[in-house]
Every structure is written in structure tokens, then in C-alpha cells.
């Protein structure tokens, strides 16, 4: 897979060291001379945060960090699966990869053993941005409007379906336009090719659209609308009610009732060396003060604000760093063991499915796998969630 064609590779570098690691830090954190991470496109909040974290790794631990921008989930995970990258600043596609669904329900992929390091939930939201010039004020009024989708990005596309559902709008109710990448989709807003796209309200692409002649706003998702939130949960169970106090359409003075989930989700495969994952986690915890104000959204990586009982397991090597920081509780450990057991059940289901001579046709393969996946999870006493 060539994710670099036409895209820059950003190397985090510096002209002079801003901080020097203490001897105790240097002994405790043992990072390789270079680390490669993947992230969303250049300018996205996830990309910017990855660069900010990379600068701290360079400043304090003399570790060079390359951040590879990629337009969809498959492209972001490809280098990790191949061993060419050690970590990623992913979105909710990491959850879909764990579950082996959507684009990951293929013979090339299947369920992936991806595990969290740290994730950001900050003052921003993750929702749908709507061009102001179409005269719409609520999600329910988006029927018939032009909506962006990204090829090979189940995260963005499922997010769109879930968020539209808040207003009782389905993907069949809108005009879908497909783009090759996240960045291209947002260029579609600028070029008046689409009216609605998914992004954090602090992303560079959303800000560019907001400053354009079209303008941009984020609709209210009232937290008292239980029916609307129930519709969201059926499609995107990882979404949570969130009061945004920064970014487009929000401020501390006028919080926006909206949606969010952790983003970016710094994660690695379970197979990545414990020393590397521990080093990343420890460096991100210890260096928090040095990057938290560097770019919008980075402050959400505070270890004390983490939700360790979410839909993905935390890498055991990262757990060691969180225990040292006094941020890991017994309840977190119990939940984490359940999530690791879920990954094991999914992996075993995939192995058994592959041995059973699955269909060659891609669509038939997906349907057969989803049926086998459901049966295996139910047998293990786990909710399939996606069918």
C-alpha cells in the first residue's frame, strides 16, 4: 500500500533543544532513535497533536518522530500492520478495526489487536459541520442536502450516519458525494460540492471552511433529546453527550450541546515492543505540560482525564505508566481485562473462519464473516453490537 504518493512526510525536528531529560527520565524512558506515527491529513487536529507530541519526544528524549498523513483508516493502519510504523493518532476507525467490521471485514484485514496509549477528550466536539449558506439550522433539516463521504473510511462515514440519525435523517435521505480522503472532502465544502462534512470543530479544515465565503456552523444536539441520542447510539455507540466550550459555534460563555468521543486516539498494535509503548506513554504523561497548549485539542491528553473504561483496551505496557502516575484504578483493570478478552475472542473467531474455506467473493466473504463473528461473540457471552 502506498500512502505516501502525493502526500508530505513530516519530520518533527528542531534547531535547539528546549528541554533536557533528567538522568532519571532517561533511564526510565527508553525510546528508539526514531518513531513513525500515522495520522489524518495534514492540518487535521489529530495530525497537529501528533506533531506537537513528537516535538516533545525530540526535545526531551532525542527521538525523531515522522508523522505520515493518510486520508482514510485503512491507509493509517496499513503501516502499523506491516511493521513500518509503531503508533497512530487514529480516530474511531481503531474501534472498527478491533471489531473487524466495515472495510476491515475483508480477507486482507479481519479484527486487529489495536490497543490504546492515550486519547484526547477536550473542549472541542466531534460532529457534523454545516455550510451556513444553505439556510439550515438543525440536523433534521438536512434531508436532500449534499453530504460528504470518504472512500475507505468507515469511521467518517459511520459517524455521518450516526449524527444524521440524531435528527431522524438517514443516508438515504441525503445526496452522498464520495471523496478520496478527509482533506479532499473538506475541499468539497470549500468548492461548494457538498454542504455537510464530519470533523472536530477545531480542525484546520473546518476552520478554513468557517473563514470561507460559505461559512460553517455546528448544529445543536440537545442533551435532553433522548430519542435523538438513542438513534445515535444504535449506529455509533461510542458517541457521548459533550458540552463543547471551544472551536466553531462554541465558547466558554456559550457552550454547545453536542457530541464527542476521544480523538485523536494514540494507539499501537499489541505486538509493538513493551519498552516502546511504555516509553511513549510515560513520555506523553511526563511531557504533558510541554505540549498541552501547543495546539488545540492537546490538553485533552491529560492522564487524569482519561476514560480507561471505553470500547478499546489499553496496552498493558501503557498501563504500567498510568499506574506509576496514580491514574489506574482496580475498576479500570477489570474492564481492561474484559476488553482484552474480547480481542482474543475476535481473533480466535477470525482464525476459525479462515480455516473454514470462506467464500472468495468479497461481499459473500463479508456476510459470512459477520455471521461467524456474531455467533462467536454470542457464544462467548459478548454483545456483537454490529451485525
FILO-279563 format. One record per residue (C-alpha): residue in one letter; x, y, z. Coordinates in nm, 3 decimals. Example, Ala and Ser with C-alpha at 12.3 -4.5 7.8 and 13.67 -1.06 7.14 Angstrom:
# residues 2
pt residu=A; x=1.230; y=-0.450; z=0.780
pt residu=S; x=1.367; y=-0.106; z=0.714
***
This chain:
# residues 387
pt residu=X; x=0.000; y=0.000; z=0.000
pt residu=X; x=0.147; y=0.337; z=-0.099
pt residu=X; x=0.014; y=0.603; z=0.135
pt residu=X; x=0.285; y=0.850; z=0.053
pt residu=X; x=0.202; y=0.926; z=-0.309
pt residu=X; x=0.134; y=1.297; z=-0.339
pt residu=X; x=0.146; y=1.344; z=0.039
pt residu=X; x=0.415; y=1.505; z=0.251
pt residu=X; x=0.604; y=1.314; z=0.516
pt residu=X; x=0.651; y=1.546; z=0.811
pt residu=X; x=0.960; y=1.502; z=1.023
pt residu=X; x=0.946; y=1.663; z=1.364
pt residu=X; x=1.276; y=1.842; z=1.408
pt residu=X; x=1.417; y=2.137; z=1.599
pt residu=X; x=1.711; y=2.373; z=1.580
pt residu=X; x=1.785; y=2.385; z=1.951
pt residu=X; x=1.677; y=2.175; z=2.246
pt residu=X; x=1.408; y=2.340; z=2.456
pt residu=X; x=1.439; y=2.092; z=2.742
pt residu=X; x=1.680; y=1.827; z=2.855
pt residu=X; x=1.578; y=1.494; z=3.003
pt residu=X; x=1.690; y=1.433; z=3.359
pt residu=X; x=1.901; y=1.122; z=3.425
pt residu=X; x=1.604; y=0.951; z=3.591
pt residu=X; x=1.383; y=1.021; z=3.291
pt residu=X; x=1.646; y=0.896; z=3.050
pt residu=X; x=1.678; y=0.571; z=3.244
pt residu=X; x=1.306; y=0.518; z=3.281
pt residu=X; x=1.202; y=0.602; z=2.924
pt residu=X; x=1.384; y=0.402; z=2.658
pt residu=X; x=1.262; y=0.506; z=2.317
pt residu=X; x=1.415; y=0.412; z=1.981
pt residu=X; x=1.612; y=0.674; z=1.790
pt residu=X; x=1.316; y=0.721; z=1.556
pt residu=X; x=0.943; y=0.650; z=1.570
pt residu=X; x=0.693; y=0.660; z=1.287
pt residu=X; x=0.331; y=0.753; z=1.352
pt residu=X; x=0.036; y=0.785; z=1.118
pt residu=X; x=-0.245; y=1.041; z=1.145
pt residu=X; x=-0.524; y=1.205; z=0.950
pt residu=X; x=-0.439; y=1.451; z=0.674
pt residu=X; x=-0.205; y=1.747; z=0.726
pt residu=X; x=-0.393; y=2.023; z=0.908
pt residu=X; x=-0.631; y=1.795; z=1.095
pt residu=X; x=-0.633; y=1.831; z=1.472
pt residu=X; x=-0.508; y=1.474; z=1.509
pt residu=X; x=-0.212; y=1.542; z=1.281
pt residu=X; x=-0.129; y=1.866; z=1.461
pt residu=X; x=-0.141; y=1.699; z=1.803
pt residu=X; x=0.082; y=1.414; z=1.682
pt residu=X; x=0.338; y=1.670; z=1.564
pt residu=X; x=0.322; y=1.853; z=1.900
pt residu=X; x=0.379; y=1.527; z=2.090
pt residu=X; x=0.660; y=1.441; z=1.851
pt residu=X; x=0.836; y=1.768; z=1.927
pt residu=X; x=0.840; y=1.683; z=2.299
pt residu=X; x=0.985; y=1.339; z=2.223
pt residu=X; x=1.259; y=1.511; z=2.024
pt residu=X; x=1.321; y=1.780; z=2.286
pt residu=X; x=1.332; y=1.552; z=2.589
pt residu=X; x=1.436; y=1.213; z=2.460
pt residu=X; x=1.614; y=1.291; z=2.131
pt residu=X; x=1.373; y=1.064; z=1.944
pt residu=X; x=1.291; y=1.171; z=1.589
pt residu=X; x=0.925; y=1.133; z=1.502
pt residu=X; x=0.785; y=1.105; z=1.150
pt residu=X; x=0.413; y=1.171; z=1.113
pt residu=X; x=0.264; y=1.017; z=0.799
pt residu=X; x=-0.064; y=1.181; z=0.690
pt residu=X; x=-0.319; y=0.943; z=0.541
pt residu=X; x=-0.670; y=1.006; z=0.417
pt residu=X; x=-0.853; y=0.700; z=0.549
pt residu=X; x=-0.844; y=0.433; z=0.819
pt residu=X; x=-0.702; y=0.158; z=0.601
pt residu=X; x=-0.415; y=0.383; z=0.493
pt residu=X; x=-0.344; y=0.484; z=0.853
pt residu=X; x=-0.336; y=0.127; z=0.985
pt residu=X; x=-0.152; y=-0.025; z=0.689
pt residu=X; x=0.196; y=0.089; z=0.801
pt residu=X; x=0.130; y=-0.036; z=1.156
pt residu=X; x=0.014; y=-0.375; z=1.036
pt residu=X; x=0.322; y=-0.403; z=0.814
pt residu=X; x=0.553; y=-0.302; z=1.098
pt residu=X; x=0.665; y=0.021; z=0.926
pt residu=X; x=0.505; y=0.242; z=1.192
pt residu=X; x=0.484; y=0.195; z=1.567
pt residu=X; x=0.182; y=0.408; z=1.658
pt residu=X; x=-0.104; y=0.609; z=1.516
pt residu=X; x=-0.314; y=0.908; z=1.611
pt residu=X; x=-0.631; y=0.735; z=1.497
pt residu=X; x=-0.998; y=0.814; z=1.511
pt residu=X; x=-1.283; y=0.575; z=1.583
pt residu=X; x=-1.161; y=0.361; z=1.293
pt residu=X; x=-0.938; y=0.194; z=1.551
pt residu=X; x=-1.253; y=0.056; z=1.714
pt residu=X; x=-1.387; y=-0.069; z=1.381
pt residu=X; x=-1.053; y=-0.235; z=1.316
pt residu=X; x=-1.070; y=-0.415; z=1.651
pt residu=X; x=-1.419; y=-0.537; z=1.569
pt residu=X; x=-1.329; y=-0.649; z=1.216
pt residu=X; x=-1.622; y=-0.466; z=1.058
pt residu=X; x=-1.688; y=-0.245; z=0.756
pt residu=X; x=-1.366; y=-0.212; z=0.549
pt residu=X; x=-1.196; y=-0.444; z=0.795
pt residu=X; x=-1.441; y=-0.727; z=0.722
pt residu=X; x=-1.220; y=-0.841; z=0.433
pt residu=X; x=-0.973; y=-1.125; z=0.384
pt residu=X; x=-0.685; y=-0.873; z=0.391
pt residu=X; x=-0.780; y=-0.748; z=0.736
pt residu=X; x=-1.018; y=-0.902; z=0.987
pt residu=X; x=-1.015; y=-0.798; z=1.357
pt residu=X; x=-0.698; y=-0.616; z=1.456
pt residu=X; x=-0.535; y=-0.626; z=1.804
pt residu=X; x=-0.514; y=-0.247; z=1.842
pt residu=X; x=-0.472; y=-0.104; z=2.191
pt residu=X; x=-0.483; y=0.247; z=2.332
pt residu=X; x=-0.197; y=0.451; z=2.468
pt residu=X; x=-0.363; y=0.787; z=2.539
pt residu=X; x=-0.671; y=0.956; z=2.392
pt residu=X; x=-0.789; y=1.316; z=2.391
pt residu=X; x=-1.128; y=1.446; z=2.500
pt residu=X; x=-1.105; y=1.823; z=2.518
pt residu=X; x=-1.318; y=2.134; z=2.492
pt residu=X; x=-1.387; y=2.066; z=2.123
pt residu=X; x=-1.654; y=1.846; z=1.971
pt residu=X; x=-1.668; y=1.580; z=1.701
pt residu=X; x=-1.979; y=1.629; z=1.495
pt residu=X; x=-2.104; y=1.748; z=1.159
pt residu=X; x=-2.015; y=2.088; z=1.024
pt residu=X; x=-2.277; y=2.250; z=0.802
pt residu=X; x=-2.221; y=2.529; z=0.549
pt residu=X; x=-2.407; y=2.840; z=0.662
pt residu=X; x=-2.517; y=2.939; z=0.313
pt residu=X; x=-2.768; y=2.653; z=0.273
pt residu=X; x=-3.009; y=2.810; z=0.522
pt residu=X; x=-3.035; y=2.509; z=0.757
pt residu=X; x=-3.024; y=2.542; z=1.136
pt residu=X; x=-3.099; y=2.189; z=1.264
pt residu=X; x=-2.990; y=1.838; z=1.173
pt residu=X; x=-3.348; y=1.737; z=1.099
pt residu=X; x=-3.349; y=1.989; z=0.812
pt residu=X; x=-3.059; y=1.826; z=0.627
pt residu=X; x=-3.278; y=1.597; z=0.415
pt residu=X; x=-3.193; y=1.644; z=0.049
pt residu=X; x=-2.864; y=1.820; z=0.121
pt residu=X; x=-2.523; y=1.720; z=-0.019
pt residu=X; x=-2.325; y=1.513; z=0.230
pt residu=X; x=-1.957; y=1.415; z=0.214
pt residu=X; x=-1.828; y=1.057; z=0.243
pt residu=X; x=-1.470; y=0.923; z=0.223
pt residu=X; x=-1.383; y=0.606; z=0.032
pt residu=X; x=-1.217; y=0.352; z=0.263
pt residu=X; x=-1.307; y=0.540; z=0.582
pt residu=X; x=-1.578; y=0.356; z=0.777
pt residu=X; x=-1.512; y=0.585; z=1.074
pt residu=X; x=-1.608; y=0.906; z=0.898
pt residu=X; x=-1.896; y=0.751; z=0.707
pt residu=X; x=-2.047; y=0.575; z=1.008
pt residu=X; x=-2.005; y=0.892; z=1.211
pt residu=X; x=-2.201; y=1.081; z=0.950
pt residu=X; x=-2.481; y=0.822; z=0.954
pt residu=X; x=-2.495; y=0.825; z=1.336
pt residu=X; x=-2.501; y=1.203; z=1.365
pt residu=X; x=-2.761; y=1.250; z=1.093
pt residu=X; x=-2.975; y=0.994; z=1.278
pt residu=X; x=-2.997; y=1.236; z=1.571
pt residu=X; x=-3.229; y=1.444; z=1.356
pt residu=X; x=-3.412; y=1.144; z=1.211
pt residu=X; x=-3.223; y=1.173; z=0.882
pt residu=X; x=-3.082; y=0.863; z=0.711
pt residu=X; x=-2.810; y=0.837; z=0.448
pt residu=X; x=-3.086; y=0.753; z=0.202
pt residu=X; x=-3.239; y=1.095; z=0.272
pt residu=X; x=-2.934; y=1.290; z=0.154
pt residu=X; x=-2.723; y=1.325; z=-0.160
pt residu=X; x=-2.392; y=1.149; z=-0.095
pt residu=X; x=-2.072; y=1.261; z=-0.266
pt residu=X; x=-1.763; y=1.041; z=-0.225
pt residu=X; x=-1.408; y=1.172; z=-0.192
pt residu=X; x=-1.069; y=1.002; z=-0.184
pt residu=X; x=-0.965; y=1.147; z=0.152
pt residu=X; x=-1.069; y=1.351; z=0.453
pt residu=X; x=-0.887; y=1.656; z=0.319
pt residu=X; x=-1.048; y=1.620; z=-0.022
pt residu=X; x=-1.392; y=1.600; z=0.140
pt residu=X; x=-1.340; y=1.931; z=0.317
pt residu=X; x=-1.215; y=2.087; z=-0.006
pt residu=X; x=-1.555; y=1.979; z=-0.135
pt residu=X; x=-1.717; y=2.210; z=0.120
pt residu=X; x=-1.495; y=2.499; z=0.009
pt residu=X; x=-1.572; y=2.429; z=-0.357
pt residu=X; x=-1.948; y=2.413; z=-0.296
pt residu=X; x=-1.962; y=2.046; z=-0.394
pt residu=X; x=-2.111; y=1.938; z=-0.060
pt residu=X; x=-2.288; y=2.107; z=0.230
pt residu=X; x=-2.210; y=1.878; z=0.524
pt residu=X; x=-1.895; y=1.701; z=0.648
pt residu=X; x=-1.767; y=1.539; z=0.968
pt residu=X; x=-1.482; y=1.689; z=1.170
pt residu=X; x=-1.375; y=1.821; z=1.504
pt residu=X; x=-1.476; y=2.185; z=1.533
pt residu=X; x=-1.110; y=2.279; z=1.591
pt residu=X; x=-0.966; y=2.104; z=1.285
pt residu=X; x=-0.777; y=2.310; z=1.032
pt residu=X; x=-1.014; y=2.205; z=0.755
pt residu=X; x=-1.323; y=2.313; z=0.949
pt residu=X; x=-1.162; y=2.646; z=1.036
pt residu=X; x=-1.076; y=2.702; z=0.670
pt residu=X; x=-1.438; y=2.639; z=0.575
pt residu=X; x=-1.559; y=2.869; z=0.851
pt residu=X; x=-1.341; y=3.154; z=0.722
pt residu=X; x=-1.453; y=3.097; z=0.362
pt residu=X; x=-1.742; y=3.285; z=0.198
pt residu=X; x=-1.971; y=2.990; z=0.275
pt residu=X; x=-1.908; y=2.992; z=0.649
pt residu=X; x=-1.964; y=2.691; z=0.878
pt residu=X; x=-2.157; y=2.604; z=1.192
pt residu=X; x=-2.214; y=2.303; z=1.415
pt residu=X; x=-2.581; y=2.224; z=1.491
pt residu=X; x=-2.704; y=2.184; z=1.848
pt residu=X; x=-2.757; y=1.824; z=1.961
pt residu=X; x=-2.976; y=1.885; z=2.264
pt residu=X; x=-2.879; y=1.660; z=2.554
pt residu=X; x=-3.242; y=1.639; z=2.660
pt residu=X; x=-3.345; y=1.481; z=2.328
pt residu=X; x=-3.329; y=1.120; z=2.448
pt residu=X; x=-3.494; y=0.983; z=2.133
pt residu=X; x=-3.233; y=1.153; z=1.916
pt residu=X; x=-2.948; y=1.018; z=2.128
pt residu=X; x=-3.097; y=0.669; z=2.120
pt residu=X; x=-3.088; y=0.683; z=1.739
pt residu=X; x=-2.723; y=0.791; z=1.752
pt residu=X; x=-2.636; y=0.502; z=1.987
pt residu=X; x=-2.779; y=0.241; z=1.750
pt residu=X; x=-2.524; y=0.336; z=1.484
pt residu=X; x=-2.237; y=0.490; z=1.684
pt residu=X; x=-2.237; y=0.354; z=2.042
pt residu=X; x=-1.903; y=0.523; z=2.104
pt residu=X; x=-2.052; y=0.874; z=2.085
pt residu=X; x=-2.124; y=1.058; z=2.410
pt residu=X; x=-2.302; y=1.380; z=2.502
pt residu=X; x=-2.049; y=1.660; z=2.526
pt residu=X; x=-2.055; y=2.032; z=2.604
pt residu=X; x=-1.809; y=2.199; z=2.373
pt residu=X; x=-1.656; y=2.522; z=2.503
pt residu=X; x=-1.411; y=2.594; z=2.222
pt residu=X; x=-1.395; y=2.588; z=1.846
pt residu=X; x=-1.653; y=2.679; z=1.584
pt residu=X; x=-2.003; y=2.750; z=1.727
pt residu=X; x=-1.885; y=2.712; z=2.087
pt residu=X; x=-1.726; y=2.915; z=2.366
pt residu=X; x=-1.688; y=2.910; z=2.743
pt residu=X; x=-1.958; y=3.175; z=2.760
pt residu=X; x=-2.191; y=2.984; z=2.526
pt residu=X; x=-2.123; y=2.607; z=2.548
pt residu=X; x=-2.260; y=2.397; z=2.265
pt residu=X; x=-2.457; y=2.082; z=2.348
pt residu=X; x=-2.312; y=1.839; z=2.100
pt residu=X; x=-2.129; y=1.507; z=2.061
pt residu=X; x=-1.777; y=1.375; z=2.103
pt residu=X; x=-1.559; y=1.071; z=2.150
pt residu=X; x=-1.187; y=1.061; z=2.220
pt residu=X; x=-0.981; y=1.194; z=1.929
pt residu=X; x=-0.707; y=1.150; z=1.848
pt residu=X; x=-0.666; y=0.803; z=1.992
pt residu=X; x=-0.295; y=0.730; z=2.020
pt residu=X; x=-0.274; y=0.355; z=1.978
pt residu=X; x=-0.043; y=0.071; z=1.883
pt residu=X; x=-0.072; y=-0.295; z=1.794
pt residu=X; x=-0.047; y=-0.536; z=2.086
pt residu=X; x=0.270; y=-0.675; z=1.925
pt residu=X; x=0.468; y=-0.350; z=1.948
pt residu=X; x=0.758; y=-0.382; z=2.194
pt residu=X; x=0.651; y=-0.314; z=2.552
pt residu=X; x=0.953; y=-0.089; z=2.602
pt residu=X; x=0.843; y=0.135; z=2.312
pt residu=X; x=0.479; y=0.158; z=2.421
pt residu=X; x=0.575; y=0.219; z=2.785
pt residu=X; x=0.822; y=0.483; z=2.673
pt residu=X; x=0.560; y=0.660; z=2.461
pt residu=X; x=0.301; y=0.652; z=2.738
pt residu=X; x=0.548; y=0.767; z=3.007
pt residu=X; x=0.687; y=1.041; z=2.784
pt residu=X; x=0.336; y=1.168; z=2.699
pt residu=X; x=0.239; y=1.171; z=3.068
pt residu=X; x=0.560; y=1.333; z=3.189
pt residu=X; x=0.576; y=1.579; z=2.899
pt residu=X; x=0.210; y=1.684; z=2.912
pt residu=X; x=0.286; y=2.037; z=3.035
pt residu=X; x=0.516; y=2.089; z=2.737
pt residu=X; x=0.259; y=2.009; z=2.466
pt residu=X; x=-0.084; y=2.068; z=2.623
pt residu=X; x=-0.107; y=2.428; z=2.499
pt residu=X; x=0.087; y=2.375; z=2.175
pt residu=X; x=-0.218; y=2.310; z=1.955
pt residu=X; x=-0.595; y=2.297; z=2.012
pt residu=X; x=-0.711; y=1.962; z=2.149
pt residu=X; x=-0.378; y=1.856; z=2.300
pt residu=X; x=-0.486; y=1.943; z=2.654
pt residu=X; x=-0.739; y=1.657; z=2.635
pt residu=X; x=-0.448; y=1.411; z=2.668
pt residu=X; x=-0.426; y=1.479; z=3.043
pt residu=X; x=-0.380; y=1.137; z=3.207
pt residu=X; x=-0.619; y=1.241; z=3.486
pt residu=X; x=-0.898; y=1.299; z=3.233
pt residu=X; x=-0.873; y=0.961; z=3.058
pt residu=X; x=-1.167; y=0.724; z=3.022
pt residu=X; x=-0.998; y=0.389; z=3.074
pt residu=X; x=-1.332; y=0.206; z=3.060
pt residu=X; x=-1.417; y=0.265; z=2.695
pt residu=X; x=-1.459; y=0.045; z=2.386
pt residu=X; x=-1.089; y=-0.032; z=2.333
pt residu=X; x=-0.838; y=-0.195; z=2.570
pt residu=X; x=-0.535; y=-0.006; z=2.695
pt residu=X; x=-0.198; y=-0.158; z=2.604
pt residu=X; x=-0.060; y=-0.337; z=2.915
pt residu=X; x=0.273; y=-0.155; z=2.879
pt residu=X; x=0.090; y=0.179; z=2.887
pt residu=X; x=-0.099; y=0.061; z=3.196
pt residu=X; x=0.237; y=0.039; z=3.374
pt residu=X; x=0.295; y=0.410; z=3.307
pt residu=X; x=-0.055; y=0.503; z=3.426
pt residu=X; x=-0.013; y=0.306; z=3.746
pt residu=X; x=0.309; y=0.497; z=3.813
pt residu=X; x=0.113; y=0.821; z=3.765
pt residu=X; x=-0.156; y=0.706; z=4.012
pt residu=X; x=-0.421; y=0.719; z=3.739
pt residu=X; x=-0.512; y=0.350; z=3.709
pt residu=X; x=-0.786; y=0.202; z=3.928
pt residu=X; x=-0.893; y=-0.154; z=4.003
pt residu=X; x=-1.214; y=-0.096; z=3.806
pt residu=X; x=-1.004; y=0.010; z=3.506
pt residu=X; x=-0.806; y=-0.313; z=3.527
pt residu=X; x=-1.121; y=-0.525; z=3.546
pt residu=X; x=-1.268; y=-0.352; z=3.242
pt residu=X; x=-0.941; y=-0.376; z=3.052
pt residu=X; x=-0.921; y=-0.750; z=3.102
pt residu=X; x=-1.272; y=-0.781; z=2.956
pt residu=X; x=-1.171; y=-0.579; z=2.651
pt residu=X; x=-0.854; y=-0.784; z=2.601
pt residu=X; x=-1.068; y=-1.097; z=2.627
pt residu=X; x=-1.296; y=-0.952; z=2.357
pt residu=X; x=-0.999; y=-0.903; z=2.126
pt residu=X; x=-0.890; y=-1.260; z=2.193
pt residu=X; x=-1.240; y=-1.391; z=2.113
pt residu=X; x=-1.245; y=-1.193; z=1.789
pt residu=X; x=-0.900; y=-1.319; z=1.690
pt residu=X; x=-0.999; y=-1.680; z=1.758
pt residu=X; x=-1.322; y=-1.632; z=1.561
pt residu=X; x=-1.122; y=-1.496; z=1.267
pt residu=X; x=-0.873; y=-1.782; z=1.277
pt residu=X; x=-1.151; y=-2.039; z=1.279
pt residu=X; x=-1.335; y=-1.860; z=1.000
pt residu=X; x=-1.028; y=-1.857; z=0.777
pt residu=X; x=-0.976; y=-2.229; z=0.828
pt residu=X; x=-1.334; y=-2.298; z=0.716
pt residu=X; x=-1.269; y=-2.208; z=0.348
pt residu=X; x=-1.462; y=-1.878; z=0.335
pt residu=X; x=-1.610; y=-1.751; z=0.006
pt residu=X; x=-1.381; y=-1.580; z=-0.245
pt residu=X; x=-1.635; y=-1.315; z=-0.345
pt residu=X; x=-1.576; y=-1.003; z=-0.133
pt residu=X; x=-1.941; y=-0.939; z=-0.049
pt residu=X; x=-2.011; y=-1.303; z=0.029
pt residu=X; x=-1.693; y=-1.314; z=0.238
pt residu=X; x=-1.805; y=-1.014; z=0.443
pt residu=X; x=-2.151; y=-1.157; z=0.506
pt residu=X; x=-2.011; y=-1.496; z=0.607
pt residu=X; x=-1.756; y=-1.337; z=0.839
pt residu=X; x=-2.015; y=-1.114; z=1.007
pt residu=X; x=-2.232; y=-1.418; z=1.073
pt residu=X; x=-1.936; y=-1.614; z=1.215
pt residu=X; x=-1.831; y=-1.312; z=1.420
pt residu=X; x=-2.179; y=-1.275; z=1.570
pt residu=X; x=-2.201; y=-1.644; z=1.658
pt residu=X; x=-1.856; y=-1.644; z=1.822
pt residu=X; x=-1.923; y=-1.335; z=2.033
pt residu=X; x=-2.264; y=-1.458; z=2.146
pt residu=X; x=-2.109; y=-1.792; z=2.241
pt residu=X; x=-1.853; y=-1.602; z=2.450
pt residu=X; x=-2.132; y=-1.406; z=2.618
pt residu=X; x=-2.040; y=-1.081; z=2.442
pt residu=X; x=-2.257; y=-0.832; z=2.253
pt residu=X; x=-2.185; y=-0.839; z=1.877
pt residu=X; x=-2.305; y=-0.475; z=1.855
pt residu=X; x=-2.258; y=-0.472; z=1.478
pt residu=X; x=-2.442; y=-0.733; z=1.273
***
